[in-house]
Amino acid sequence: APMLAVPPEASSPAPPAANRGPSITIPPAGRVGPANVPTGYPQTPEGAIAQLAAIDTAVLQGMSIERTHHVHDLWAAPGAPPTESWVLTGNVQAFLGTAAGQQAAHVSTTPVAAQVKGFDGPGWVVACVLFDVTARATTQARMAYAHCERMEWSDHDGGRWLIATGTPPSRAPSTWPGTALARQAGWRTWTSVEE
């Protein structure tokens, strides 16, 4: 189902809400998996969120079509949408097509909020992650970026979450973290389990 529609400017820095919102506790990685992506998260909705965040971070910080294909090839279940139609591929293409993308020296991502849009038993979750993204080139820009993905559990390779088969979920609202609009969109502040 569609999520809250927000204007493009909702992803820009904005004042935080006056009250503290709900949080979600995300588990740490247990090991490093294919393409040097952290993995080993538990078979829980929070584990699926953590895995999606690790996959997204690998793609967004790599910021190349080659890296995007490599990560997707190793982290998508058989039958998942192809890399060419993956939402992150389009985002990487768009970024690289801008002047900032051509000059960017560094892109950093920090997961700051998350939500479980839906789940069907212990092996299937629609996980959503909201990132604080900073691109540094000759100038610096910051924005919020949100991504939802269908995730399915695979018992292969010691058990891990993969991008699932089927139609990709609706686009997630990219709202500046901690704002009243972010709370209205269902985002919960990301907190990590102490390792």
C-alpha positions as CSV (number, residue, x, y, z in Angstrom):
1,A,0.0,0.0,0.0
2,P,1.2,3.6,-0.6
3,M,3.0,5.3,2.2
4,L,2.6,8.9,3.3
5,A,3.2,11.2,0.3
6,V,5.6,14.0,1.1
7,P,7.0,16.9,-0.9
8,P,10.7,16.8,-2.1
9,E,11.7,19.4,0.4
10,A,10.8,17.0,3.2
11,S,14.2,15.4,2.8
12,S,16.1,18.6,3.6
13,P,17.3,19.4,7.1
14,A,14.5,20.7,9.3
15,P,13.9,21.4,13.0
16,P,13.2,18.3,15.2
17,A,9.9,17.6,16.8
18,A,9.6,18.9,20.3
19,N,8.9,15.5,21.8
20,R,10.8,12.2,21.6
21,G,9.3,9.7,19.3
22,P,9.3,5.9,19.3
23,S,12.5,4.0,18.6
24,I,13.4,0.6,17.2
25,T,16.4,-1.4,18.4
26,I,18.5,-2.9,15.6
27,P,20.9,-5.9,16.2
28,P,24.6,-5.9,15.3
29,A,26.1,-7.9,12.4
30,G,27.5,-11.3,13.2
31,R,29.9,-11.6,10.3
32,V,30.9,-10.2,6.9
33,G,29.1,-11.7,3.9
34,P,29.4,-11.6,0.1
35,A,30.6,-8.3,-1.5
36,N,32.0,-7.3,2.0
37,V,28.4,-6.5,3.2
38,P,27.9,-7.1,6.9
39,T,25.4,-9.9,7.7
40,G,24.7,-12.5,10.4
41,Y,21.6,-10.6,11.5
42,P,18.8,-12.7,13.3
43,Q,15.7,-14.0,11.6
44,T,13.6,-11.2,12.9
45,P,12.0,-8.1,11.3
46,E,14.8,-6.0,13.0
47,G,17.3,-8.3,11.5
48,A,15.8,-7.8,8.0
49,I,16.0,-4.0,8.6
50,A,19.6,-4.3,9.6
51,Q,20.4,-6.3,6.5
52,L,18.7,-3.9,4.1
53,A,20.6,-1.0,5.7
54,A,23.9,-2.9,5.2
55,I,23.0,-3.6,1.5
56,D,22.0,0.0,0.9
57,T,25.1,1.4,2.6
58,A,27.3,-0.8,0.4
59,V,25.6,0.5,-2.7
60,L,25.2,4.1,-1.8
61,Q,28.8,4.5,-0.4
62,G,30.2,2.7,-3.4
63,M,28.2,4.9,-5.7
64,S,29.0,3.2,-9.0
65,I,26.9,1.1,-11.4
66,E,29.5,-1.7,-11.2
67,R,29.3,-1.9,-7.4
68,T,25.5,-1.7,-7.5
69,H,25.4,-4.7,-9.9
70,H,27.9,-6.7,-7.8
71,V,26.0,-6.1,-4.5
72,H,22.6,-6.8,-6.1
73,D,23.8,-10.0,-7.8
74,L,25.0,-11.4,-4.5
75,W,22.1,-10.2,-2.3
76,A,19.0,-10.8,-4.4
77,A,17.0,-14.0,-4.2
78,P,16.5,-15.9,-7.5
79,G,13.5,-14.3,-9.2
80,A,14.0,-10.8,-7.5
81,P,13.6,-7.8,-9.8
82,P,16.8,-7.4,-12.0
83,T,19.5,-4.9,-11.1
84,E,18.5,-2.7,-14.1
85,S,15.0,-2.1,-12.6
86,W,16.1,-1.9,-8.9
87,V,15.3,1.4,-7.3
88,L,18.8,1.9,-6.0
89,T,20.2,1.5,-9.5
90,G,18.1,4.3,-10.7
91,N,19.2,6.4,-7.7
92,V,22.9,5.8,-8.4
93,Q,22.3,6.6,-12.1
94,A,20.6,9.9,-11.2
95,F,23.3,10.9,-8.8
96,L,26.1,10.0,-11.2
97,G,24.3,12.0,-13.9
98,T,24.5,15.2,-11.8
99,A,27.5,17.6,-11.5
100,A,27.8,16.6,-7.8
101,G,28.0,12.9,-8.8
102,Q,30.7,13.6,-11.3
103,Q,32.7,15.5,-8.7
104,A,31.8,13.6,-5.6
105,A,34.8,12.5,-3.6
106,H,32.8,10.8,-0.8
107,V,29.3,9.7,0.0
108,S,28.4,8.6,3.5
109,T,25.2,7.1,4.8
110,T,24.0,6.7,8.4
111,P,20.8,4.8,9.1
112,V,18.8,7.0,11.5
113,A,15.3,5.5,11.5
114,A,13.4,2.4,10.4
115,Q,10.0,0.8,10.3
116,V,8.5,-2.6,9.5
117,K,5.9,-2.0,6.9
118,G,4.7,-5.6,7.0
119,F,5.7,-9.2,7.6
120,D,4.4,-12.7,6.9
121,G,5.9,-15.1,9.4
122,P,9.5,-15.3,10.3
123,G,10.9,-15.5,6.8
124,W,9.4,-12.5,4.9
125,V,9.4,-8.8,5.8
126,V,8.9,-5.4,4.1
127,A,11.7,-3.5,5.8
128,C,12.2,0.3,5.5
129,V,15.3,2.3,6.4
130,L,15.7,6.1,6.5
131,F,19.2,7.4,6.0
132,D,21.1,10.6,6.6
133,V,23.1,10.9,3.4
134,T,26.0,13.3,3.0
135,A,27.8,13.9,-0.3
136,R,31.0,15.8,-0.2
137,A,32.6,17.2,-3.4
138,T,33.7,20.8,-3.8
139,T,30.6,21.6,-1.6
140,Q,28.7,19.4,0.8
141,A,25.1,18.4,0.7
142,R,22.9,16.5,3.1
143,M,19.5,14.9,2.6
144,A,17.3,12.2,4.0
145,Y,16.8,9.1,1.8
146,A,14.3,6.3,2.5
147,H,14.1,2.9,1.0
148,C,11.8,-0.1,1.5
149,E,12.4,-3.6,0.2
150,R,10.8,-7.0,0.4
151,M,13.3,-9.2,2.3
152,E,13.2,-13.0,2.5
153,W,15.1,-15.4,4.7
154,S,17.5,-17.9,3.1
155,D,19.0,-20.8,5.0
156,H,22.0,-20.8,2.6
157,D,25.4,-19.5,3.7
158,G,24.5,-19.9,7.4
159,G,21.2,-18.1,7.0
160,R,20.8,-14.5,5.8
161,W,18.2,-12.0,4.5
162,L,18.0,-11.4,0.8
163,I,16.1,-9.0,-1.5
164,A,12.9,-11.0,-2.1
165,T,11.1,-12.0,-5.3
166,G,8.0,-10.1,-6.4
167,T,6.9,-6.6,-7.0
168,P,9.0,-4.0,-5.2
169,P,7.1,-2.1,-2.4
170,S,5.8,1.4,-2.7
171,R,8.3,4.2,-2.4
172,A,9.1,5.2,1.2
173,P,8.7,8.8,2.3
174,S,12.1,10.6,2.6
175,T,11.6,12.8,5.6
176,W,14.2,14.6,7.6
177,P,14.7,12.3,10.7
178,G,13.3,13.3,14.0
179,T,10.7,15.8,12.5
180,A,7.0,15.7,13.2
181,L,6.5,14.7,9.6
182,A,8.9,11.8,9.9
183,R,6.9,10.5,12.9
184,Q,3.7,10.9,10.9
185,A,5.3,8.8,8.2
186,G,5.9,6.0,10.7
187,W,9.6,6.3,11.2
188,R,11.1,5.1,14.5
189,T,14.5,6.3,15.7
190,W,17.2,3.8,15.0
191,T,19.0,2.6,18.1
192,S,21.7,-0.1,18.1
193,V,22.1,-3.1,20.5
194,E,25.3,-2.6,22.5
195,E,27.9,-5.1,21.1
